[in-house]
Amino acid sequence: MGGVSLNPEIDRDRIMRDYIFAPTFIENLRRAKRETDPSFHKMLSDFVLSNLKYHIDDAENKSPVRLKLERFLNRHKVKEIEGLIHALKLP
């Protein structure tokens, strides 16, 4: 399962990837909310959270049920970043 590693260099790389891709994920989520079925938006939201918040490895190849289970199991590892939404400067 994913999570935070003990290797600071790996954590730094992941943080940089998340910082680069988070705005794209958020933009796609907002577009999906406007243009798609609510069930698809929910599935996409869960996928984005699995990647960005819960750091679940290989999330794109896991079922929604598996992702939900792994999010539950990893919930204690999540470290919220205060003010992240403002730091990303999302509209």
Buried (B, 14 or more C-beta within 10 A) or exposed (E): EBBEEEEEEEEEEBEEEBEEEBEEBBEEBEEBBEEEEEEEBEBBBBBBBBBBBBBBEEBEEBEEEBBEBBBEEBEEEBEEEEEBEEEEEEE
